[in-house]
Amino acid sequence: MIEFEDVTYGYGGAPLLADVSLRLAPGSFHFLTGPSGAGKTTLLKLCYGELIASQGRVTLFGQDARTMTRDDVAMMRRRIGVVHQDQQFLDHLSVVENLSLPLTVSGRTTPQGDLEELIRWVGLENQAQAHPPELSGGERQRAALARAIVMSPEVILADEPTGNVDWEMSLRLLKLMVELNKMGKTIMIATHDLNLIRSAKQQVQARVLRISNHRLQLAGADL
């Protein structure tokens, strides 16, 4: 689905990531960890074509990212749901209207019942008509997850999805991610929360990757 072959990426001539090789197989679950500034967000952006590798090759659903046209990228992104760290919404629209936007932009329609079921699944049925500024941090995170999966993507990439919520909400978000994985979705979560990773490994077979000294390593059993 997503493959990196000896990928290097840097800013201003200095490599942030070097010689990264990675394969996200269908239905796999990955955690991506490492210190702040190590390149976790950059690696995720390479996974959905927001950035292009300086060296090496990134293959997205069988296509070389470097040769993809703008239309190719747009079509590919329908297959990848991204939960961004900043979880931006349009504040003048309700939660349900924000969730519907990806469908509207792509020209898709979905039965109202399906959208309502998704909102119930993330536990926001009472906030469906609320506007983003009225939501708590945890509610915003769940709305961001719902928006990321409204197009039924095959891959979900989440950048620090539990970074600004308490432990109880972190576990709730993790449970939703595990459920998505059990539905066959490929998951990658960038996080610095080792307790979250330990909790996940009790529920799902997860591979833990660590960025250290610009390189991607398989984390040890000490996690």
N, CA and C atoms as a LAMMPS dump frame, in Angstrom:
ITEM: TIMESTEP
0
ITEM: NUMBER OF ATOMS
669
ITEM: BOX BOUNDS ff ff ff
-5.0000000000000000e+02 5.0000000000000000e+02
-5.0000000000000000e+02 5.0000000000000000e+02
-5.0000000000000000e+02 5.0000000000000000e+02
ITEM: ATOMS id mol type element x y z
1 1 1 N 0.839 -1.205 0
2 1 2 C 0 0 0
3 1 3 C 0.877 1.26 0
4 2 1 N 1.7 1.389 1.036
5 2 2 C 2.65 2.495 1.122
6 2 3 C 4.024 1.897 1.385
7 3 1 N 4.981 2.232 0.525
8 3 2 C 6.332 1.688 0.672
9 3 3 C 7.379 2.791 0.521
10 4 1 N 8.376 2.739 1.396
11 4 2 C 9.534 3.625 1.322
12 4 3 C 10.751 2.759 0.987
13 5 1 N 11.547 3.224 0.033
14 5 2 C 12.795 2.525 -0.299
15 5 3 C 13.95 3.517 -0.211
16 6 1 N 14.761 3.385 0.844
17 6 2 C 15.951 4.223 1.036
18 6 3 C 15.624 5.713 0.89
19 7 1 N 14.588 6.138 1.581
20 7 2 C 14.093 7.51 1.449
21 7 3 C 14.869 8.463 2.355
22 8 1 N 15.272 9.576 1.773
23 8 2 C 15.907 10.661 2.524
24 8 3 C 15.111 11.935 2.288
25 9 1 N 14.922 12.694 3.349
26 9 2 C 14.249 13.989 3.219
27 9 3 C 14.896 14.97 4.184
28 10 1 N 15.122 16.19 3.711
29 10 2 C 15.742 17.183 4.578
30 10 3 C 15.26 18.58 4.269
31 11 1 N 15.541 19.47 5.193
32 11 2 C 15.23 20.888 5.04
33 11 3 C 16.543 21.666 5.02
34 12 1 N 16.691 22.542 4.045
35 12 2 C 17.88 23.387 4.003
36 12 3 C 19.167 22.62 3.823
37 13 1 N 19.102 21.491 3.165
38 13 2 C 20.308 20.729 2.876
39 13 3 C 20.689 19.703 3.92
40 14 1 N 20.16 19.815 5.123
41 14 2 C 20.475 18.847 6.185
42 14 3 C 19.393 17.779 6.231
43 15 1 N 19.757 16.483 6.23
44 15 2 C 18.722 15.437 6.248
45 15 3 C 18.012 15.346 7.595
46 16 1 N 16.687 15.329 7.548
47 16 2 C 15.891 15.075 8.75
48 16 3 C 15.637 13.576 8.869
49 17 1 N 15.362 12.953 7.724
50 17 2 C 15.198 11.496 7.642
51 17 3 C 16.209 10.973 6.632
52 18 1 N 16.838 9.844 6.936
53 18 2 C 17.864 9.31 6.04
54 18 3 C 17.713 7.804 5.879
55 19 1 N 17.742 7.356 4.633
56 19 2 C 17.758 5.914 4.301
57 19 3 C 16.611 5.164 4.972
58 20 1 N 15.412 5.731 4.889
59 20 2 C 14.24 5.109 5.515
60 20 3 C 13.618 4.098 4.564
61 21 1 N 13.468 2.869 5.031
62 21 2 C 12.742 1.843 4.288
63 21 3 C 11.604 1.344 5.166
64 22 1 N 10.423 1.244 4.589
65 22 2 C 9.215 0.951 5.368
66 22 3 C 8.146 0.407 4.44
67 23 1 N 7.358 -0.525 4.957
68 23 2 C 6.203 -1.019 4.203
69 23 3 C 5.005 -1.086 5.124
70 24 1 N 3.944 -0.381 4.751
71 24 2 C 2.676 -0.465 5.479
72 24 3 C 1.788 -1.451 4.73
73 25 1 N 1.665 -2.646 5.269
74 25 2 C 0.872 -3.685 4.619
75 25 3 C -0.607 -3.505 4.944
76 26 1 N -1.497 -4.008 4.102
77 26 2 C -2.929 -3.92 4.379
78 26 3 C -3.277 -4.539 5.729
79 27 1 N -4.038 -3.796 6.539
80 27 2 C -4.499 -4.298 7.821
81 27 3 C -3.481 -4.245 8.94
82 28 1 N -2.325 -3.629 8.705
83 28 2 C -1.293 -3.561 9.744
84 28 3 C -1.54 -2.369 10.67
85 29 1 N -0.909 -2.414 11.833
86 29 2 C -1.049 -1.357 12.842
87 29 3 C 0.359 -0.941 13.252
88 30 1 N 0.659 0.331 13.105
89 30 2 C 1.998 0.831 13.406
90 30 3 C 1.912 2.024 14.351
91 31 1 N 2.877 2.102 15.258
92 31 2 C 3.127 3.317 16.023
93 31 3 C 4.447 3.896 15.542
94 32 1 N 4.491 5.217 15.464
95 32 2 C 5.699 5.924 15.084
96 32 3 C 6.066 6.847 16.234
97 33 1 N 7.229 6.624 16.821
98 33 2 C 7.627 7.409 17.977
99 33 3 C 9.021 7.988 17.769
100 34 1 N 9.417 8.829 18.714
101 34 2 C 10.702 9.515 18.617
102 34 3 C 10.583 10.87 19.267
103 35 1 N 11.702 11.509 19.583
104 35 2 C 11.658 12.811 20.254
105 35 3 C 11.019 13.896 19.389
106 36 1 N 10.597 14.959 20.022
107 36 2 C 10.038 16.096 19.3
108 36 3 C 11.058 16.613 18.289
109 37 1 N 10.584 16.845 17.064
110 37 2 C 11.471 17.335 16.016
111 37 3 C 12.237 16.26 15.276
112 38 1 N 11.975 14.992 15.619
113 38 2 C 12.719 13.898 14.986
114 38 3 C 12.302 13.659 13.542
115 39 1 N 11.073 14.067 13.187
116 39 2 C 10.617 13.875 11.808
117 39 3 C 9.367 13.035 11.673
118 40 1 N 8.622 12.856 12.768
119 40 2 C 7.413 12.015 12.7
120 40 3 C 6.384 12.615 11.744
121 41 1 N 6.106 13.909 11.9
122 41 2 C 5.119 14.561 11.023
123 41 3 C 5.601 14.55 9.579
124 42 1 N 6.884 14.765 9.373
125 42 2 C 7.447 14.737 8.019
126 42 3 C 7.253 13.373 7.375
127 43 1 N 7.496 12.313 8.139
128 43 2 C 7.317 10.968 7.585
129 43 3 C 5.857 10.729 7.195
130 44 1 N 4.922 11.185 8.042
131 44 2 C 3.506 11.04 7.699
132 44 3 C 3.176 11.805 6.422
133 45 1 N 3.722 12.999 6.272
134 45 2 C 3.449 13.794 5.063
135 45 3 C 3.998 13.11 3.813
136 46 1 N 5.105 12.415 3.943
137 46 2 C 5.628 11.636 2.814
138 46 3 C 4.675 10.492 2.467
139 47 1 N 3.961 9.984 3.494
140 47 2 C 3.034 8.858 3.288
141 47 3 C 1.802 9.249 2.482
142 48 1 N 1.445 10.539 2.505
143 48 2 C 0.249 10.913 1.723
144 48 3 C 0.544 11.964 0.661
145 49 1 N 1.812 12.054 0.27
146 49 2 C 2.154 12.872 -0.886
147 49 3 C 2.198 14.358 -0.649
148 50 1 N 2.152 14.79 0.598
149 50 2 C 2.269 16.216 0.899
150 50 3 C 3.713 16.683 0.664
151 51 1 N 4.662 15.78 0.915
152 51 2 C 6.073 16.042 0.651
153 51 3 C 6.606 14.959 -0.29
154 52 1 N 7.635 15.302 -1.028
155 52 2 C 8.271 14.365 -1.955
156 52 3 C 9.705 14.12 -1.484
157 53 1 N 10.108 12.863 -1.461
158 53 2 C 11.428 12.491 -0.968
159 53 3 C 12.539 13.179 -1.757
160 54 1 N 13.594 13.595 -1.036
161 54 2 C 14.773 14.166 -1.693
162 54 3 C 15.532 13.077 -2.444
163 55 1 N 15.591 11.892 -1.849
164 55 2 C 16.235 10.739 -2.466
165 55 3 C 15.411 9.501 -2.139
166 56 1 N 15.614 8.446 -2.92
167 56 2 C 14.864 7.216 -2.689
168 56 3 C 13.489 7.277 -3.325
169 57 1 N 12.662 6.286 -3.023
170 57 2 C 11.351 6.204 -3.668
171 57 3 C 10.258 5.916 -2.656
172 58 1 N 9.17 6.664 -2.78
173 58 2 C 7.954 6.406 -2.023
174 58 3 C 6.894 5.918 -3.015
175 59 1 N 6.349 4.745 -2.757
176 59 2 C 5.317 4.173 -3.621
177 59 3 C 3.996 4.181 -2.874
178 60 1 N 2.985 4.814 -3.462
179 60 2 C 1.667 4.932 -2.854
180 60 3 C 0.657 4.163 -3.699
181 61 1 N 0.178 3.058 -3.186
182 61 2 C -0.784 2.213 -3.895
183 61 3 C -0.272 1.866 -5.292
184 62 1 N 1.005 1.512 -5.357
185 62 2 C 1.581 1.058 -6.613
186 62 3 C 2.123 2.145 -7.517
187 63 1 N 1.973 3.416 -7.146
188 63 2 C 2.455 4.512 -7.969
189 63 3 C 3.635 5.203 -7.291
190 64 1 N 4.623 5.552 -8.087
191 64 2 C 5.762 6.307 -7.589
192 64 3 C 5.283 7.731 -7.294
193 65 1 N 5.424 8.177 -6.041
194 65 2 C 4.925 9.496 -5.646
195 65 3 C 5.535 10.615 -6.494
196 66 1 N 6.759 10.41 -6.939
197 66 2 C 7.448 11.463 -7.691
198 66 3 C 6.813 11.704 -9.058
199 67 1 N 6.161 10.686 -9.615
200 67 2 C 5.595 10.809 -10.959
201 67 3 C 4.091 11.066 -10.945
202 68 1 N 3.499 11.177 -9.762
203 68 2 C 2.051 11.355 -9.68
204 68 3 C 1.639 12.77 -10.068
205 69 1 N 0.589 12.885 -10.862
206 69 2 C 0.036 14.193 -11.205
207 69 3 C -0.828 14.706 -10.056
208 70 1 N -1.25 15.946 -10.169
209 70 2 C -2.121 16.512 -9.137
210 70 3 C -3.408 15.704 -9.017
211 71 1 N -3.958 15.257 -10.147
212 71 2 C -5.171 14.433 -10.114
213 71 3 C -4.901 13.084 -9.467
214 72 1 N -3.727 12.503 -9.762
215 72 2 C -3.353 11.236 -9.131
216 72 3 C -3.319 11.377 -7.612
217 73 1 N -2.711 12.464 -7.154
218 73 2 C -2.597 12.699 -5.713
219 73 3 C -3.977 12.875 -5.096
220 74 1 N -4.846 13.61 -5.767
221 74 2 C -6.201 13.83 -5.252
222 74 3 C -6.953 12.505 -5.131
223 75 1 N -6.828 11.647 -6.123
224 75 2 C -7.5 10.353 -6.068
225 75 3 C -6.904 9.466 -4.983
226 76 1 N -5.574 9.497 -4.857
227 76 2 C -4.901 8.687 -3.842
228 76 3 C -5.327 9.096 -2.441
229 77 1 N -5.502 10.393 -2.216
230 77 2 C -5.832 10.869 -0.877
231 77 3 C -7.243 10.477 -0.444
232 78 1 N -8.055 10.074 -1.373
233 78 2 C -9.359 9.538 -0.982
234 78 3 C -9.203 8.188 -0.283
235 79 1 N -8.056 7.556 -0.479
236 79 2 C -7.801 6.236 0.113
237 79 3 C -7.033 6.335 1.43
238 80 1 N -6.664 7.57 1.816
239 80 2 C -5.902 7.793 3.049
240 80 3 C -6.614 8.853 3.883
241 81 1 N -6.953 8.502 5.117
242 81 2 C -7.545 9.469 6.033
243 81 3 C -6.467 9.982 6.975
244 82 1 N -6.404 11.286 7.153
245 82 2 C -5.361 11.889 7.986
246 82 3 C -5.998 12.648 9.147
247 83 1 N -5.553 12.332 10.355
248 83 2 C -5.94 13.094 11.542
249 83 3 C -4.769 14.014 11.852
250 84 1 N -4.931 15.294 11.522
251 84 2 C -3.844 16.253 11.689
252 84 3 C -3.71 16.681 13.146
253 85 1 N -2.509 17.075 13.506
254 85 2 C -2.239 17.5 14.871
255 85 3 C -3.032 18.756 15.235
256 86 1 N -3.204 19.669 14.265
257 86 2 C -3.887 20.93 14.57
258 86 3 C -5.402 20.853 14.416
259 87 1 N -5.926 19.739 13.855
260 87 2 C -7.375 19.483 13.726
261 87 3 C -8.184 20.734 13.39
262 88 1 N -7.852 21.367 12.277
263 88 2 C -8.56 22.573 11.878
264 88 3 C -9.939 22.251 11.317
265 89 1 N -10.905 23.09 11.703
266 89 2 C -12.271 22.98 11.202
267 89 3 C -12.72 24.35 10.706
268 90 1 N -13.82 24.366 9.983
269 90 2 C -14.463 25.636 9.615
270 90 3 C -15.436 25.986 10.733
271 91 1 N -15.095 27.026 11.487
272 91 2 C -15.834 27.33 12.719
273 91 3 C -17.275 27.781 12.48
274 92 1 N -17.583 28.241 11.263
275 92 2 C -18.952 28.712 11.007
276 92 3 C -19.877 27.564 10.605
277 93 1 N -19.309 26.359 10.446
278 93 2 C -20.112 25.191 10.104
279 93 3 C -20.272 24.291 11.318
280 94 1 N -21.381 23.566 11.365
281 94 2 C -21.604 22.615 12.451
282 94 3 C -20.685 21.404 12.297
283 95 1 N -20.661 20.568 13.319
284 95 2 C -19.856 19.351 13.26
285 95 3 C -20.27 18.494 12.068
286 96 1 N -21.564 18.262 11.905
287 96 2 C -22.012 17.397 10.815
288 96 3 C -21.683 18.012 9.457
289 97 1 N -21.737 19.339 9.35
290 97 2 C -21.387 19.989 8.083
291 97 3 C -19.88 19.871 7.812
292 98 1 N -19.062 19.986 8.849
293 98 2 C -17.63 19.81 8.677
294 98 3 C -17.304 18.391 8.235
295 99 1 N -17.998 17.406 8.818
296 99 2 C -17.746 16.016 8.441
297 99 3 C -18.184 15.727 7.009
298 100 1 N -19.175 16.453 6.545
299 100 2 C -19.692 16.224 5.193
300 100 3 C -18.82 16.849 4.109
301 101 1 N -17.951 17.775 4.495
302 101 2 C -17.169 18.518 3.501
303 101 3 C -16.351 17.622 2.565
304 102 1 N -15.606 16.633 3.079
305 102 2 C -14.834 15.79 2.152
306 102 3 C -15.72 15.098 1.115
307 103 1 N -16.919 14.713 1.522
308 103 2 C -17.849 14.08 0.582
309 103 3 C -18.309 15.077 -0.472
310 104 1 N -18.605 16.297 -0.032
311 104 2 C -19.067 17.331 -0.959
312 104 3 C -17.989 17.674 -1.978
313 105 1 N -16.755 17.85 -1.495
314 105 2 C -15.643 18.213 -2.375
315 105 3 C -15.381 17.129 -3.417
316 106 1 N -15.543 15.87 -3.017
317 106 2 C -15.266 14.76 -3.938
318 106 3 C -16.461 14.415 -4.822
319 107 1 N -17.601 15.078 -4.581
320 107 2 C -18.789 14.798 -5.379
321 107 3 C -19.53 13.551 -4.966
322 108 1 N -19.191 13.03 -3.803
323 108 2 C -19.859 11.826 -3.315
324 108 3 C -21.083 12.198 -2.486
325 109 1 N -21.977 11.26 -2.408
326 109 2 C -23.109 11.397 -1.495
327 109 3 C -23.12 10.167 -0.592
328 110 1 N -23.585 10.352 0.604
329 110 2 C -23.694 9.227 1.528
330 110 3 C -25.048 9.307 2.202
331 111 1 N -25.72 8.194 2.413
332 111 2 C -27.02 8.24 3.083
333 111 3 C -26.907 8.939 4.436
334 112 1 N -27.902 9.763 4.754
335 112 2 C -27.887 10.49 6.02
336 112 3 C -27.723 9.537 7.204
337 113 1 N -28.309 8.37 7.099
338 113 2 C -28.212 7.398 8.177
339 113 3 C -26.778 6.949 8.421
340 114 1 N -25.977 6.833 7.336
341 114 2 C -24.585 6.426 7.482
342 114 3 C -23.78 7.491 8.209
343 115 1 N -24.048 8.755 7.874
344 115 2 C -23.35 9.853 8.531
345 115 3 C -23.732 9.924 10.007
346 116 1 N -25 9.72 10.286
347 116 2 C -25.462 9.722 11.678
348 116 3 C -24.838 8.566 12.454
349 117 1 N -24.682 7.417 11.8
350 117 2 C -24.067 6.263 12.459
351 117 3 C -22.604 6.552 12.781
352 118 1 N -21.892 7.211 11.862
353 118 2 C -20.501 7.571 12.1
354 118 3 C -20.398 8.53 13.29
355 119 1 N -21.281 9.498 13.357
356 119 2 C -21.262 10.46 14.459
357 119 3 C -21.55 9.767 15.787
358 120 1 N -22.468 8.806 15.769
359 120 2 C -22.735 8.038 16.989
360 120 3 C -21.534 7.193 17.371
361 121 1 N -20.869 6.633 16.365
362 121 2 C -19.729 5.752 16.626
363 121 3 C -18.616 6.475 17.371
364 122 1 N -18.391 7.748 17.048
365 122 2 C -17.361 8.519 17.748
366 122 3 C -17.927 9.242 18.976
367 123 1 N -19.207 9.001 19.275
368 123 2 C -19.792 9.537 20.493
369 123 3 C -20.103 11.022 20.453
370 124 1 N -20.477 11.535 19.28
371 124 2 C -20.749 12.969 19.148
372 124 3 C -22.194 13.252 18.737
373 125 1 N -23.083 12.296 18.991
374 125 2 C -24.462 12.499 18.545
375 125 3 C -25.092 13.736 19.189
376 126 1 N -24.686 14.079 20.401
377 126 2 C -25.245 15.255 21.073
378 126 3 C -24.572 16.555 20.646
379 127 1 N -23.468 16.437 19.895
380 127 2 C -22.741 17.628 19.438
381 127 3 C -22.831 17.818 17.929
382 128 1 N -23.674 17.052 17.256
383 128 2 C -23.702 17.071 15.796
384 128 3 C -23.986 18.457 15.227
385 129 1 N -24.82 19.22 15.918
386 129 2 C -25.182 20.558 15.424
387 129 3 C -24.364 21.667 16.079
388 130 1 N -23.451 21.287 16.964
389 130 2 C -22.585 22.28 17.605
390 130 3 C -21.527 22.756 16.617
391 131 1 N -20.916 23.906 16.928
392 131 2 C -19.843 24.432 16.105
393 131 3 C -18.504 24.124 16.782
394 132 1 N -17.435 23.986 16.007
395 132 2 C -16.151 23.566 16.573
396 132 3 C -15.69 24.318 17.823
397 133 1 N -15.855 25.652 17.9
398 133 2 C -15.399 26.341 19.12
399 133 3 C -16.131 25.893 20.389
400 134 1 N -17.279 25.249 20.215
401 134 2 C -18.054 24.795 21.369
402 134 3 C -17.608 23.42 21.87
403 135 1 N -16.704 22.764 21.159
404 135 2 C -16.294 21.409 21.507
405 135 3 C -15.119 21.414 22.482
406 136 1 N -15.063 20.385 23.314
407 136 2 C -13.9 20.177 24.176
408 136 3 C -12.76 19.6 23.337
409 137 1 N -11.563 19.505 23.934
410 137 2 C -10.426 18.945 23.209
411 137 3 C -10.676 17.526 22.743
412 138 1 N -11.256 16.708 23.616
413 138 2 C -11.541 15.328 23.249
414 138 3 C -12.59 15.217 22.161
415 139 1 N -13.591 16.094 22.223
416 139 2 C -14.637 16.086 21.191
417 139 3 C -14.057 16.489 19.839
418 140 1 N -13.153 17.467 19.849
419 140 2 C -12.507 17.883 18.593
420 140 3 C -11.683 16.734 17.999
421 141 1 N -10.998 15.993 18.866
422 141 2 C -10.204 14.873 18.372
423 141 3 C -11.09 13.804 17.751
424 142 1 N -12.218 13.521 18.392
425 142 2 C -13.126 12.507 17.837
426 142 3 C -13.765 12.995 16.542
427 143 1 N -14.058 14.294 16.47
428 143 2 C -14.593 14.851 15.222
429 143 3 C -13.542 14.767 14.114
430 144 1 N -12.269 15.013 14.47
431 144 2 C -11.193 14.927 13.479
432 144 3 C -11.046 13.493 12.96
433 145 1 N -11.198 12.519 13.853
434 145 2 C -11.12 11.123 13.435
435 145 3 C -12.295 10.78 12.515
436 146 1 N -13.491 11.238 12.881
437 146 2 C -14.663 10.967 12.044
438 146 3 C -14.496 11.572 10.658
439 147 1 N -13.974 12.798 10.605
440 147 2 C -13.757 13.44 9.302
441 147 3 C -12.739 12.668 8.473
442 148 1 N -11.716 12.126 9.142
443 148 2 C -10.677 11.387 8.423
444 148 3 C -11.196 10.091 7.812
445 149 1 N -12.231 9.501 8.42
446 149 2 C -12.692 8.191 7.935
447 149 3 C -14.024 8.263 7.194
448 150 1 N -14.56 9.471 7.015
449 150 2 C -15.883 9.586 6.383
450 150 3 C -15.882 9.069 4.942
451 151 1 N -14.691 9.092 4.286
452 151 2 C -14.596 8.611 2.904
453 151 3 C -14.268 7.118 2.834
454 152 1 N -14.309 6.429 3.977
455 152 2 C -13.967 5.004 4.054
456 152 3 C -12.588 4.709 3.477
457 153 1 N -11.547 5.387 3.985
458 153 2 C -10.203 5.158 3.46
459 153 3 C -9.657 3.796 3.867
460 154 1 N -8.635 3.379 3.152
461 154 2 C -7.978 2.113 3.475
462 154 3 C -6.881 2.284 4.521
463 155 1 N -6.33 3.496 4.594
464 155 2 C -5.231 3.809 5.512
465 155 3 C -5.618 5.016 6.352
466 156 1 N -5.321 4.96 7.653
467 156 2 C -5.54 6.106 8.538
468 156 3 C -4.214 6.474 9.182
469 157 1 N -3.806 7.729 8.992
470 157 2 C -2.578 8.263 9.57
471 157 3 C -2.973 9.307 10.604
472 158 1 N -2.502 9.165 11.827
473 158 2 C -2.874 10.083 12.907
474 158 3 C -1.628 10.678 13.537
475 159 1 N -1.568 12.001 13.571
476 159 2 C -0.409 12.714 14.099
477 159 3 C -0.703 13.204 15.51
478 160 1 N -0.135 12.535 16.507
479 160 2 C -0.332 12.876 17.924
480 160 3 C -1.822 13.065 18.257
481 161 1 N -2.67 12.077 17.956
482 161 2 C -4.113 12.262 18.156
483 161 3 C -4.525 12.39 19.617
484 162 1 N -3.651 11.983 20.546
485 162 2 C -3.998 12.07 21.969
486 162 3 C -3.141 13.103 22.691
487 163 1 N -2.48 13.97 21.939
488 163 2 C -1.529 14.891 22.537
489 163 3 C -2.127 15.913 23.484
490 164 1 N -3.4 16.273 23.286
491 164 2 C -3.997 17.342 24.091
492 164 3 C -5.229 16.885 24.866
493 165 1 N -5.303 15.585 25.149
494 165 2 C -6.463 15.075 25.888
495 165 3 C -5.99 14.253 27.075
496 166 1 N -6.909 14.024 28.022
497 166 2 C -6.547 13.271 29.222
498 166 3 C -6.459 11.773 28.908
499 167 1 N -6.019 11.002 29.912
500 167 2 C -5.766 9.58 29.699
501 167 3 C -7.036 8.826 29.331
502 168 1 N -8.152 9.149 29.981
503 168 2 C -9.414 8.462 29.677
504 168 3 C -9.802 8.674 28.221
505 169 1 N -9.667 9.909 27.726
506 169 2 C -9.995 10.183 26.33
507 169 3 C -8.975 9.54 25.396
508 170 1 N -7.72 9.486 25.816
509 170 2 C -6.703 8.817 25
510 170 3 C -7.075 7.355 24.765
511 171 1 N -7.526 6.696 25.826
512 171 2 C -7.919 5.293 25.703
513 171 3 C -9.149 5.144 24.821
514 172 1 N -10.055 6.101 24.9
515 172 2 C -11.261 6.042 24.056
516 172 3 C -10.891 6.184 22.58
517 173 1 N -9.989 7.125 22.289
518 173 2 C -9.541 7.299 20.906
519 173 3 C -8.781 6.063 20.42
520 174 1 N -7.963 5.502 21.302
521 174 2 C -7.234 4.283 20.935
522 174 3 C -8.198 3.152 20.62
523 175 1 N -9.239 3.011 21.414
524 175 2 C -10.225 1.963 21.171
525 175 3 C -10.856 2.109 19.784
526 176 1 N -11.153 3.341 19.382
527 176 2 C -11.72 3.581 18.05
528 176 3 C -10.724 3.171 16.968
529 177 1 N -9.453 3.485 17.179
530 177 2 C -8.427 3.109 16.203
531 177 3 C -8.295 1.59 16.102
532 178 1 N -8.339 0.922 17.245
533 178 2 C -8.242 -0.545 17.238
534 178 3 C -9.445 -1.143 16.497
535 179 1 N -10.622 -0.581 16.72
536 179 2 C -11.815 -1.064 16.025
537 179 3 C -11.67 -0.885 14.514
538 180 1 N -11.125 0.261 14.095
539 180 2 C -10.903 0.49 12.669
540 180 3 C -9.937 -0.542 12.094
541 181 1 N -8.894 -0.857 12.856
542 181 2 C -7.93 -1.849 12.406
543 181 3 C -8.583 -3.215 12.254
544 182 1 N -9.468 -3.554 13.181
545 182 2 C -10.162 -4.844 13.103
546 182 3 C -11.12 -4.894 11.917
547 183 1 N -11.49 -3.723 11.387
548 183 2 C -12.303 -3.667 10.166
549 183 3 C -11.435 -3.823 8.913
550 184 1 N -10.119 -3.946 9.116
551 184 2 C -9.221 -4.127 7.986
552 184 3 C -8.439 -2.896 7.582
553 185 1 N -8.592 -1.783 8.32
554 185 2 C -7.883 -0.555 7.985
555 185 3 C -6.427 -0.632 8.439
556 186 1 N -5.55 -0.051 7.645
557 186 2 C -4.148 0.097 8.024
558 186 3 C -4.009 1.364 8.852
559 187 1 N -3.345 1.249 10.002
560 187 2 C -3.258 2.371 10.934
561 187 3 C -1.795 2.712 11.201
562 188 1 N -1.484 4.017 11.187
563 188 2 C -0.201 4.482 11.721
564 188 3 C -0.461 5.687 12.609
565 189 1 N -0.011 5.586 13.859
566 189 2 C -0.193 6.658 14.836
567 189 3 C 1.175 7.18 15.249
568 190 1 N 1.412 8.473 15.02
569 190 2 C 2.624 9.114 15.522
570 190 3 C 2.338 9.613 16.936
571 191 1 N 3.159 9.195 17.878
572 191 2 C 2.924 9.577 19.272
573 191 3 C 4.219 9.504 20.062
574 192 1 N 4.292 10.31 21.117
575 192 2 C 5.413 10.202 22.056
576 192 3 C 4.957 9.542 23.354
577 193 1 N 3.681 9.117 23.407
578 193 2 C 3.09 8.562 24.629
579 193 3 C 3.338 7.05 24.692
580 194 1 N 4.353 6.653 25.427
581 194 2 C 4.695 5.234 25.503
582 194 3 C 3.635 4.44 26.265
583 195 1 N 2.929 5.082 27.19
584 195 2 C 1.853 4.381 27.904
585 195 3 C 0.728 4.009 26.946
586 196 1 N 0.455 4.87 25.999
587 196 2 C -0.566 4.571 24.993
588 196 3 C -0.145 3.364 24.16
589 197 1 N 1.115 3.321 23.794
590 197 2 C 1.624 2.197 22.997
591 197 3 C 1.512 0.901 23.788
592 198 1 N 1.901 0.947 25.066
593 198 2 C 1.812 -0.264 25.9
594 198 3 C 0.373 -0.745 26.004
595 199 1 N -0.557 0.191 26.164
596 199 2 C -1.97 -0.178 26.258
597 199 3 C -2.457 -0.803 24.956
598 200 1 N -2.019 -0.242 23.838
599 200 2 C -2.443 -0.755 22.535
600 200 3 C -1.953 -2.178 22.314
601 201 1 N -0.734 -2.465 22.758
602 201 2 C -0.147 -3.781 22.494
603 201 3 C -0.854 -4.889 23.269
604 202 1 N -1.704 -4.504 24.223
605 202 2 C -2.538 -5.482 24.915
606 202 3 C -3.804 -5.797 24.111
607 203 1 N -4.096 -4.968 23.103
608 203 2 C -5.336 -5.107 22.348
609 203 3 C -5.129 -5.513 20.894
610 204 1 N -3.961 -5.212 20.348
611 204 2 C -3.767 -5.404 18.917
612 204 3 C -2.282 -5.683 18.666
613 205 1 N -2.009 -6.415 17.596
614 205 2 C -0.619 -6.677 17.225
615 205 3 C -0.076 -5.447 16.518
616 206 1 N 0.698 -4.66 17.238
617 206 2 C 1.193 -3.394 16.708
618 206 3 C 2.703 -3.411 16.566
619 207 1 N 3.166 -2.853 15.489
620 207 2 C 4.607 -2.697 15.258
621 207 3 C 4.994 -1.285 15.688
622 208 1 N 6.063 -1.174 16.468
623 208 2 C 6.489 0.128 16.976
624 208 3 C 7.773 0.543 16.272
625 209 1 N 7.722 1.696 15.62
626 209 2 C 8.868 2.239 14.895
627 209 3 C 9.355 3.491 15.604
628 210 1 N 10.644 3.66 15.674
629 210 2 C 11.217 4.821 16.342
630 210 3 C 12.175 5.543 15.392
631 211 1 N 12.026 6.864 15.325
632 211 2 C 12.984 7.671 14.573
633 211 3 C 14.076 8.108 15.548
634 212 1 N 15.305 7.762 15.23
635 212 2 C 16.444 8.11 16.073
636 212 3 C 17.638 8.412 15.184
637 213 1 N 18.253 9.579 15.403
638 213 2 C 19.422 9.971 14.593
639 213 3 C 19.111 9.909 13.102
640 214 1 N 17.933 10.415 12.752
641 214 2 C 17.488 10.549 11.355
642 214 3 C 17.062 9.244 10.705
643 215 1 N 17.155 8.144 11.419
644 215 2 C 16.853 6.843 10.823
645 215 3 C 15.673 6.177 11.512
646 216 1 N 15.018 5.302 10.777
647 216 2 C 13.845 4.597 11.298
648 216 3 C 14.288 3.229 11.804
649 217 1 N 13.926 2.949 13.044
650 217 2 C 14.328 1.689 13.661
651 217 3 C 13.11 0.974 14.229
652 218 1 N 13.178 -0.35 14.284
653 218 2 C 12.143 -1.121 14.939
654 218 3 C 12.421 -1.053 16.439
655 219 1 N 11.454 -0.542 17.208
656 219 2 C 11.66 -0.369 18.643
657 219 3 C 11.737 -1.716 19.338
658 220 1 N 12.442 -1.748 20.449
659 220 2 C 12.633 -2.985 21.172
660 220 3 C 11.462 -3.347 22.047
661 221 1 N 11.556 -4.467 22.72
662 221 2 C 10.473 -4.985 23.56
663 221 3 C 10.306 -4.195 24.84
664 222 1 N 11.223 -3.235 25.119
665 222 2 C 11.116 -2.472 26.361
666 222 3 C 9.914 -1.548 26.376
667 223 1 N 9.311 -1.341 25.219
668 223 2 C 8.087 -0.536 25.167
669 223 3 C 6.906 -1.332 25.678
